[in-house]
């Protein structure tokens, strides 16, 4: 019975984390969000990361931090964007997470610095993202990264 309850709880956290993550993407893609939708997006991003923190692995943690950072750049809020981009990068480094995750951690740093208007740091992290991107094994993931990097205006 206890094991069944643990599985149920884990499934709840996972469903809530995934649904919240997907909601954030939907809201970010809406260019005509209301203030209430912006608030909902902030709460959903943090809720998703919280739920992964209960049951996930460092990979889910860093992806959650990445999404929170991205969401804050969409809202033009550089300070929290940079904080969460740094958390994403730290989690990757502390857990030896490579491939596209580390490349996107650098992308998050570049985007956050671009939002903050720091051209030097933005360019530095775009360079690091490109270097890490060259090591991405999956062509589709590599192409996606390099397309996303083109959207960052330092």
Secondary structure, DSSP 8 states (H G I E B T S, - for coil): -HHHHHHHHHHHHHHHHHHHHHHHHHHHH-TT--HHHHHHHHHHHHHHHHHHHHH--HHHHHHHHHHHHHHHHHTT-HHHHHHHHHHHHHHHHHTT--HHHHHHHHHHHHHHHHHHT-HHHHHHHHHHHHHHHTT-SSHHHHHHHHHHHTT---
